[in-house]
Amino acid sequence: MDGPRGCYAKAQAMKRNDIIDFKALEKELQAALTADEKGIVLASHLKPLEPKDKIGGKKTVPWNCHTIQGRPSQDETTEISPEKTRLQPETSAEFYRDWRRYLRSGSERYEALLQLGGPKLGRLFQMDVGFGLLGEMLMALADHVRPADRWVVLGILRSLAGTGRFTLNLSLMSHAERESCRALFQKLQAMGTPSLEGRDLGEQPGGLQEEESLLQELLRLYHVD
């Protein structure tokens, strides 16, 4: 279809030839206008672009801006990763969420356990440590324990042993977790007296004799031969 402009051009041509078929011209013009109106109606019912409709390539300007005005697009939200902050849970559920979401490596989990310390962990898990979590904690401690942290780690182990259903959670650990538990106590036994460095985490040691007494108690509680 030529459209209104095409009809006008034809009219000019027919005028030059002194031959004007008004009925034919009117009919063709009406058909062109009807076609244009249909195109406008169809365009007005088009759905806005969805994120999946975006063609590849890194965007430099917001796409589909009329549909996302006042809120970030899907691309913008996926490109923003949450900042890792110090673990500050107030409940066991918050601890479990942050442990899974933010603490991916063993070293991060180890530092988080040291940061919280035995007393705080004991309060968080007074009712129950939760299935699978005890073994993961022990693995993080076993893989990263340092001589300077010996007293703090012993305090953490003592607090965990006092949580609800501890014996049950201990029995449900996997073979790898039990081996990590055994390796942790072997390292603690070999470390002996910790240096004074790193003992500023709020839990002061009570001397080598007290540490060794606590270690022997924990060996019994954790069923380590």
C-alpha positions as CSV (number, residue, x, y, z in Angstrom):
1,M,0.0,0.0,0.0
2,D,1.4,3.4,-1.0
3,G,-0.2,5.4,1.8
4,P,-1.6,8.9,1.7
5,R,1.6,10.4,0.3
6,G,1.5,7.9,-2.6
7,C,-2.1,8.8,-3.3
8,Y,-1.2,12.5,-3.3
9,A,1.6,11.8,-5.8
10,K,-0.8,9.9,-8.0
11,A,-3.2,12.8,-7.9
12,Q,-0.5,15.2,-9.0
13,A,0.4,12.9,-11.8
14,M,-3.2,12.6,-12.9
15,K,-3.6,16.4,-12.7
16,R,-0.7,16.9,-15.1
17,N,-2.3,14.5,-17.5
18,D,-5.7,16.2,-17.0
19,I,-7.2,12.9,-16.1
20,I,-8.5,12.6,-12.5
21,D,-10.6,9.7,-11.4
22,F,-12.0,11.2,-8.2
23,K,-13.8,8.0,-7.1
24,A,-10.8,5.8,-7.6
25,L,-8.6,8.3,-5.8
26,E,-10.9,8.6,-2.8
27,K,-11.2,4.9,-2.5
28,E,-7.4,4.4,-2.6
29,L,-6.9,7.2,-0.1
30,Q,-9.5,5.7,2.4
31,A,-7.8,2.3,2.1
32,A,-4.4,3.9,2.9
33,L,-5.8,5.8,5.9
34,T,-7.4,2.6,7.2
35,A,-4.1,0.7,7.0
36,D,-2.3,3.4,8.9
37,E,-4.9,3.4,11.6
38,K,-4.6,-0.4,12.0
39,G,-0.8,0.0,12.3
40,I,-1.2,2.5,15.1
41,V,-3.7,0.3,17.0
42,L,-1.4,-2.7,16.7
43,A,1.6,-0.7,17.9
44,S,-0.3,0.6,20.9
45,H,-0.9,-3.0,22.1
46,L,2.7,-4.2,21.9
47,K,4.1,-5.5,25.2
48,P,7.0,-3.7,26.8
49,L,10.4,-5.3,26.5
50,E,11.2,-8.0,29.0
51,P,14.7,-8.6,30.3
52,K,15.0,-11.8,28.2
53,D,14.2,-9.7,25.1
54,K,17.4,-7.7,25.4
55,I,19.9,-8.5,22.7
56,G,23.5,-9.3,23.7
57,G,26.2,-6.8,24.4
58,K,27.0,-4.7,27.5
59,K,24.4,-2.1,28.0
60,T,25.4,1.6,28.2
61,V,21.9,3.1,28.7
62,P,18.9,1.7,30.6
63,W,16.7,-0.5,28.4
64,N,12.9,-0.4,28.4
65,C,13.1,2.7,30.6
66,H,9.3,3.3,30.7
67,T,8.7,-0.1,32.4
68,I,11.4,0.2,35.0
69,Q,11.1,3.8,36.0
70,G,11.6,4.2,39.7
71,R,13.1,0.7,40.3
72,P,16.3,-1.0,39.1
73,S,16.2,-3.3,36.2
74,Q,17.0,-7.0,36.5
75,D,20.5,-6.5,35.1
76,E,21.2,-3.8,37.6
77,T,20.1,-5.9,40.6
78,T,22.1,-9.0,39.5
79,E,25.3,-6.9,39.0
80,I,25.2,-5.7,42.6
81,S,26.6,-8.2,45.0
82,P,26.0,-7.8,48.7
83,E,28.9,-6.5,50.7
84,K,30.4,-8.9,53.2
85,T,30.0,-7.6,56.6
86,R,31.0,-8.9,60.0
87,L,28.8,-11.7,61.2
88,Q,26.4,-10.3,63.8
89,P,23.5,-12.8,64.1
90,E,21.0,-12.5,66.9
91,T,19.4,-15.9,66.4
92,S,20.5,-19.3,65.3
93,A,18.4,-18.9,62.1
94,E,20.3,-15.6,61.3
95,F,23.6,-17.4,61.9
96,Y,22.6,-20.3,59.5
97,R,21.5,-17.8,56.8
98,D,24.7,-15.7,57.0
99,W,26.9,-18.9,57.2
100,R,25.4,-20.2,54.0
101,R,25.0,-16.9,52.2
102,Y,28.2,-14.9,53.0
103,L,30.7,-17.3,54.4
104,R,31.7,-19.5,51.5
105,S,35.4,-20.3,52.3
106,G,36.7,-22.2,55.2
107,S,38.9,-19.3,56.3
108,E,36.0,-16.9,56.3
109,R,34.0,-19.3,58.5
110,Y,36.9,-19.8,60.8
111,E,37.3,-16.1,61.4
112,A,33.6,-15.7,61.9
113,L,33.6,-18.4,64.6
114,L,36.6,-16.6,66.4
115,Q,34.8,-13.3,66.1
116,L,31.7,-14.6,67.8
117,G,33.5,-16.7,70.4
118,G,32.3,-19.5,72.6
119,P,29.8,-17.6,74.8
120,K,27.9,-16.0,71.9
121,L,27.8,-19.3,70.0
122,G,26.5,-21.0,73.1
123,R,23.7,-18.5,73.5
124,L,22.8,-18.7,69.8
125,F,22.6,-22.6,69.8
126,Q,21.3,-23.1,73.3
127,M,18.4,-25.2,71.9
128,D,20.1,-27.0,69.0
129,V,23.0,-26.5,66.6
130,G,21.1,-27.7,63.7
131,F,21.6,-30.7,61.4
132,G,24.8,-30.6,59.4
133,L,26.1,-27.3,61.0
134,L,28.2,-28.8,63.8
135,G,30.3,-30.8,61.3
136,E,30.8,-27.8,59.1
137,M,32.0,-25.7,62.1
138,L,34.4,-28.4,63.2
139,M,35.9,-28.7,59.7
140,A,36.5,-25.0,59.5
141,L,38.2,-25.1,62.9
142,A,40.3,-28.1,62.0
143,D,41.5,-26.6,58.7
144,H,42.5,-23.2,60.0
145,V,43.3,-23.5,63.7
146,R,46.4,-21.5,64.8
147,P,48.4,-21.9,68.0
148,A,47.6,-18.3,69.0
149,D,43.9,-19.2,68.9
150,R,44.1,-22.4,70.9
151,W,42.3,-21.1,74.0
152,V,39.5,-19.4,72.0
153,V,39.0,-22.6,70.0
154,L,38.8,-24.7,73.1
155,G,36.1,-22.2,74.4
156,I,34.1,-22.6,71.2
157,L,34.3,-26.4,71.4
158,R,33.2,-26.3,75.1
159,S,30.2,-24.0,74.2
160,L,29.1,-26.2,71.3
161,A,29.3,-29.3,73.5
162,G,26.8,-27.7,75.9
163,T,24.1,-27.0,73.2
164,G,20.9,-28.9,72.9
165,R,21.0,-32.4,71.3
166,F,24.8,-32.2,71.0
167,T,25.3,-35.9,71.3
168,L,22.7,-36.5,68.6
169,N,24.2,-34.0,66.2
170,L,27.7,-35.5,66.9
171,S,26.4,-39.0,65.9
172,L,24.9,-37.7,62.7
173,M,28.2,-36.3,61.4
174,S,29.6,-37.7,58.2
175,H,32.8,-39.7,58.1
176,A,34.8,-36.7,56.7
177,E,33.5,-34.5,59.5
178,R,34.4,-37.1,62.2
179,E,37.9,-37.2,60.7
180,S,38.1,-33.4,60.8
181,C,37.0,-33.5,64.4
182,R,39.8,-36.0,65.2
183,A,42.4,-33.9,63.3
184,L,41.3,-30.8,65.2
185,F,42.0,-32.3,68.6
186,Q,45.3,-33.8,67.4
187,K,46.4,-30.3,66.4
188,L,45.2,-28.8,69.7
189,Q,47.1,-31.4,71.6
190,A,50.3,-30.7,69.6
191,M,50.1,-27.0,69.9
192,G,50.8,-26.8,73.7
193,T,50.9,-23.4,75.3
194,P,49.6,-20.7,72.9
195,S,51.5,-17.4,72.5
196,L,50.1,-14.3,74.1
197,E,49.5,-13.0,70.5
198,G,45.9,-13.1,69.4
199,R,44.5,-13.5,73.0
200,D,42.5,-10.2,72.8
201,L,39.2,-11.7,71.7
202,G,37.5,-11.4,75.1
203,E,38.3,-14.9,76.5
204,Q,41.4,-14.8,78.7
205,P,43.2,-18.1,79.3
206,G,43.5,-19.5,82.8
207,G,46.9,-21.2,82.4
208,L,48.2,-24.3,80.8
209,Q,46.9,-26.6,83.4
210,E,43.3,-25.3,82.9
211,E,43.7,-25.6,79.2
212,E,44.9,-29.2,79.4
213,S,42.1,-30.0,81.8
214,L,39.5,-28.5,79.4
215,L,41.1,-30.3,76.4
216,Q,40.8,-33.7,78.2
217,E,37.2,-33.0,79.0
218,L,36.5,-32.1,75.3
219,L,38.2,-35.3,74.1
220,R,35.6,-37.2,76.1
221,L,32.6,-35.1,75.1
222,Y,33.5,-35.3,71.4
223,H,34.2,-39.1,71.6
224,V,37.8,-38.7,70.3
225,D,40.1,-41.6,71.2
